[in-house]
Amino acid sequence: MANEKEILLEVKNVCKYFPVKRRPGKFVKAVDDVSFFVRKGENLGIVGESGCGKSTLARTLIRLYEPTSGTIMLDGNDISGLTGKKLNAARGKMQMVFQDPYSSLDPRMTVYAILKEMLKVHKICPDAEIPEKIEALLSMTGLGRESASRYPGEFSGGQRQRICIARALSSHPEFIIADEPVSALDVSIQAQILNLLKKLQKELNLTVLFISHDLNVIRYISDRVIVMYLGSVVEEGRTEDVFLKPLHPYAEVLTKAVPELDPKVRSRESAIEGDLPSPIDLPEGCRFHPRCKYCQEKCRTERPLLAETDGGRRVACHYPLHYQESEEKENE
């Protein structure tokens, strides 16, 4: 565990359940008992296949969704139950860059009006200084001053995402949640946005929670990574450690499934067997056990807890992979 002074965001046992209208008493457990921390100045990646709860977690942390239970601590203050002006003040410290730059900007507002609204809501500067501040934000994100008078529909996807980043930075946040910020962009533009985020993080000493289903993106930009499956954390550790030597079978499958650059290389050896279980009727025991090639009887009946292992890594598995390898060598 990191020193408390180093931690900017601490999430404790956060759950977000959605009731199922046609099935009374049933819930979609989109986020289920998630705990982690993010150090100041760090980039923490969250990865997992579609439907694992990444985006729901992001919206719960910034309080766009109300948490069903759990605690969200930002810089030592509990923001889980804040409302009104206190919540608005907390949101000034943490901002979000959304996945779709096309739908996250109001098409009826100019870029100037979009950024001015943020500056006024969070009372960042006097009205007389707003034009200068907007010009600085546009310059910081690689956009010219002429962009201020234009509408979102006049920009490309990459340029719109730069506007979204400028809007997020306008309140001088300490913490940025980037929810799949490059998935809707062309590959060549993705690299530009990722490099911009890395540059801004370093220059402004930002703390970033970066969410993606693209493991290459996570590996490039993150210091540590969390792997999620069906609403829960199954593994956490330094990014290179998780990629080079995953401990959880699901993390192993994800890392091996990264496509090769050589188009001639085609393999289904690492493909996950079976379908993703319903988040309404979750499997007993380990949630991954119906798709796990290492599954044993204990996995079917007893849910593994997220426990710390050597080197500060955490894994929710009864039989972490490196321990299995050690036992096999001993038996030889």
C-alpha positions in Angstrom: 0.0 0.0 0.0 1.3 3.5 -0.9 1.9 6.2 1.7 -1.4 8.1 2.4 0.3 11.4 1.3 1.0 9.9 -2.1 -2.6 8.8 -2.8 -4.9 11.2 -4.6 -7.9 8.8 -5.2 -8.8 5.8 -3.0 -11.8 3.6 -3.9 -13.1 1.3 -1.2 -15.6 -1.5 -1.9 -17.5 0.5 -4.5 -20.6 -1.2 -6.0 -23.0 0.0 -8.6 -26.1 -2.2 -9.2 -28.9 -1.5 -11.6 -32.3 -3.0 -10.9 -33.8 -5.2 -13.6 -37.3 -3.9 -14.3 -38.9 -7.1 -15.4 -37.2 -9.3 -12.8 -38.0 -7.9 -9.3 -35.2 -8.4 -6.8 -32.6 -8.9 -9.6 -29.8 -6.5 -10.3 -27.1 -6.0 -12.9 -24.0 -5.9 -10.9 -22.1 -3.6 -13.2 -19.4 -2.8 -10.5 -19.1 -5.1 -7.6 -16.9 -4.5 -4.6 -14.1 -2.6 -6.4 -11.2 -1.2 -4.3 -8.0 0.4 -5.5 -5.9 3.6 -5.2 -4.2 6.0 -7.6 -1.0 7.8 -6.6 -0.5 11.5 -7.3 1.1 12.0 -10.8 0.4 8.3 -11.7 -1.4 6.9 -14.8 -3.5 3.9 -13.8 -4.9 1.9 -16.6 -8.1 -0.2 -16.4 -8.6 -2.9 -19.0 -11.1 -5.6 -19.8 -13.5 -6.7 -22.5 -16.8 -4.9 -23.3 -19.3 -5.3 -20.5 -16.8 -5.7 -17.7 -17.9 -2.4 -15.9 -15.0 -0.1 -16.9 -17.2 2.8 -18.1 -19.8 2.4 -15.3 -16.9 2.6 -12.7 -15.7 5.8 -14.3 -19.1 7.4 -14.2 -19.6 6.3 -10.6 -16.2 7.7 -9.5 -17.1 11.1 -11.0 -20.6 10.8 -9.5 -22.5 10.8 -12.8 -23.9 7.6 -11.3 -24.7 7.3 -7.6 -22.7 4.5 -6.0 -24.9 1.7 -4.6 -22.4 1.4 -1.8 -18.7 2.0 -1.0 -16.5 5.0 -0.5 -14.7 7.3 -2.9 -11.9 9.3 -1.3 -10.4 12.2 -3.3 -7.3 13.8 -1.7 -8.4 12.5 1.7 -12.0 13.7 1.4 -15.0 11.4 1.0 -17.0 12.5 -2.1 -19.4 9.5 -2.1 -22.3 11.4 -0.7 -21.6 15.0 -1.7 -24.4 17.0 -3.4 -25.0 20.5 -4.7 -22.1 23.0 -4.4 -19.9 20.6 -2.6 -20.1 18.1 -5.4 -19.6 20.8 -8.0 -16.4 21.9 -6.1 -15.1 18.3 -6.1 -15.8 17.9 -9.8 -13.6 20.9 -10.4 -10.7 18.8 -9.1 -11.6 15.7 -11.2 -12.7 15.9 -14.8 -13.6 13.3 -17.5 -12.7 12.9 -21.2 -15.4 10.7 -22.8 -15.2 8.1 -25.4 -17.2 9.7 -28.2 -16.0 13.3 -29.0 -18.9 13.6 -31.4 -21.7 13.3 -28.8 -19.9 14.9 -25.8 -19.8 18.4 -27.3 -22.9 20.5 -27.8 -23.2 21.1 -31.6 -25.0 24.4 -31.0 -22.2 26.0 -29.0 -19.0 27.4 -30.4 -15.7 26.2 -28.9 -15.4 29.5 -27.1 -18.8 29.2 -25.5 -18.1 25.6 -24.4 -14.8 26.6 -22.7 -16.3 29.8 -21.3 -19.1 27.8 -19.7 -16.6 25.7 -17.8 -14.5 28.6 -16.7 -17.6 30.4 -15.3 -19.2 27.4 -13.6 -16.0 26.7 -11.7 -15.1 30.4 -11.2 -11.6 29.9 -12.6 -10.9 33.5 -13.5 -12.5 37.0 -13.9 -14.6 37.6 -17.0 -11.9 39.9 -18.4 -9.4 37.1 -18.4 -11.6 34.5 -20.1 -10.4 35.2 -23.7 -6.8 34.9 -22.7 -7.5 31.7 -20.8 -9.4 30.1 -23.7 -6.5 30.9 -26.1 -4.1 29.3 -23.7 -6.2 26.1 -23.4 -6.5 25.9 -27.2 -2.7 26.4 -27.6 -2.0 23.8 -24.9 -4.0 21.2 -26.7 -2.6 21.9 -30.2 -5.5 24.0 -31.5 -5.2 27.5 -33.0 -7.0 30.6 -31.7 -9.2 30.6 -34.8 -10.8 27.4 -33.5 -12.6 29.4 -30.8 -15.2 30.8 -33.2 -16.0 27.5 -34.8 -18.6 24.8 -34.0 -17.8 21.1 -33.1 -19.3 19.9 -36.4 -16.5 21.8 -38.3 -13.8 19.6 -36.7 -12.4 16.1 -37.3 -12.7 13.5 -34.5 -9.2 14.0 -33.3 -9.7 17.8 -33.1 -12.9 17.3 -31.2 -11.2 15.1 -28.7 -8.6 17.9 -28.3 -11.5 20.3 -27.5 -12.8 17.8 -24.9 -9.3 17.6 -23.3 -9.1 21.5 -23.3 -12.6 21.5 -21.6 -11.4 19.0 -19.0 -8.3 21.0 -18.2 -10.2 24.3 -17.9 -11.0 23.8 -14.2 -7.3 23.1 -13.3 -8.1 19.5 -12.2 -5.7 17.3 -10.3 -7.3 14.1 -11.6 -8.5 13.2 -15.1 -10.6 10.1 -16.0 -10.0 9.2 -19.7 -12.7 6.8 -20.7 -11.7 5.1 -24.0 -10.6 8.5 -25.3 -9.1 7.2 -28.5 -11.3 4.2 -29.4 -13.5 6.3 -31.8 -10.5 7.7 -33.7 -8.3 6.5 -36.6 -5.1 4.7 -35.5 -2.9 7.5 -36.8 -4.9 10.1 -34.8 -4.9 7.8 -31.7 -1.1 8.2 -31.4 -1.3 12.0 -31.5 -4.0 12.1 -28.7 -2.0 9.6 -26.5 1.2 11.6 -26.9 -0.7 14.8 -26.1 -2.1 13.2 -22.9 1.3 12.0 -21.9 2.8 15.5 -22.5 0.1 17.3 -20.6 0.3 14.8 -17.7 4.0 15.5 -17.3 3.7 19.3 -17.8 0.7 19.7 -15.4 1.5 16.9 -13.0 -1.8 15.3 -13.6 -3.1 12.1 -12.2 -4.9 10.0 -14.8 -7.2 7.0 -14.7 -7.1 5.7 -18.3 -9.7 3.2 -19.4 -9.4 1.1 -22.5 -10.1 -2.3 -24.0 -7.0 -1.9 -26.2 -4.1 -3.5 -24.4 -1.5 -1.9 -26.6 -2.8 1.5 -25.6 -2.8 0.6 -21.9 0.7 -0.8 -22.1 2.0 2.4 -23.8 0.5 4.9 -21.5 0.0 3.4 -18.0 2.3 2.9 -15.0 0.0 0.4 -13.3 -2.9 -1.6 -14.7 -6.1 -3.1 -13.3 -7.8 -6.0 -15.1 -11.6 -6.2 -14.6 -13.9 -9.1 -15.4 -17.7 -9.0 -14.8 -17.6 -5.9 -12.6 -14.7 -7.0 -10.3 -11.0 -6.5 -10.2 -9.2 -9.8 -10.9 -5.6 -8.5 -11.1 -3.6 -5.4 -10.4 0.1 -4.6 -10.7 2.8 -2.7 -12.6 1.9 -2.7 -16.3 5.0 -4.5 -17.5 4.7 -7.1 -14.8 1.1 -7.9 -15.7 1.9 -8.0 -19.4 5.1 -10.1 -19.1 3.9 -12.5 -16.4 0.1 -12.3 -15.7 -1.1 -14.1 -12.6 -4.8 -14.4 -13.3 -5.9 -16.8 -16.2 -8.1 -14.0 -17.6 -5.2 -11.6 -17.7 -3.1 -14.2 -19.4 -5.7 -14.7 -22.1 -6.0 -10.9 -22.6 -2.3 -10.3 -22.9 -1.8 -13.3 -25.3 -4.7 -12.1 -27.5 -2.9 -8.9 -28.5 -2.7 -9.1 -32.3 0.7 -9.7 -34.0 2.0 -7.0 -36.4 2.7 -9.8 -38.9 -0.5 -10.3 -40.9 0.6 -13.9 -41.7 0.4 -14.8 -38.0 -3.1 -16.1 -37.2 -3.8 -18.1 -34.1 -6.8 -18.9 -31.9 -4.7 -20.7 -29.3 -5.3 -17.9 -26.7 -9.0 -17.2 -27.5 -11.3 -17.3 -24.5 -13.7 -20.3 -24.6 -17.4 -19.8 -24.0 -19.6 -16.8 -23.7 -19.5 -14.0 -21.2 -21.9 -14.9 -18.3 -24.9 -12.7 -17.6 -24.2 -9.9 -15.1 -27.6 -10.6 -13.6 -27.1 -14.3 -12.9 -23.4 -14.5 -12.0 -21.7 -17.9 -11.7 -21.0 -19.2 -8.2 -17.4 -19.3 -7.1 -14.9 -17.7 -9.3 -16.7 -15.7 -12.0 -14.2 -16.7 -14.6 -14.3 -20.4 -13.9 -16.8 -21.4 -16.7 -14.2 -20.1 -19.2 -11.0 -21.0 -17.4 -8.8 -23.8 -18.7 -7.2 -24.1 -15.2 -10.5 -24.5 -13.4 -10.6 -26.8 -10.3 -13.4 -27.9 -8.0 -12.6 -25.1 -5.5 -13.0 -22.5 -8.3 -16.6 -23.6 -8.9 -17.8 -23.2 -5.3 -15.6 -20.6 -3.6 -15.1 -17.0 -4.8 -11.5 -16.0 -4.6 -10.6 -12.8 -2.7 -8.4 -10.1 -4.2 -5.2 -10.7 -2.2 -1.7 -9.2 -2.3 1.1 -11.3 -3.6 4.9 -10.9 -3.8 6.0 -7.5 -5.2 2.8 -5.7 -4.3 0.6 -7.2 -7.0 -3.0 -8.2 -6.3 -4.8 -11.2 -7.8 -8.2 -12.8 -7.3 -7.4 -16.4 -8.0 -7.1 -19.6 -5.9 -4.3 -20.8 -8.1 -2.3 -17.8 -9.5 -0.3 -18.8 -12.6 3.2 -18.3 -11.2 2.5 -20.6 -8.2 1.2 -23.3 -10.6 4.5 -23.0 -12.6 6.5 -23.3 -9.3 4.5 -26.4 -8.3 5.0 -28.1 -11.7 8.7 -27.5 -11.5 8.8 -29.0 -7.9 6.9 -32.1 -9.1 9.4 -32.6 -11.9 
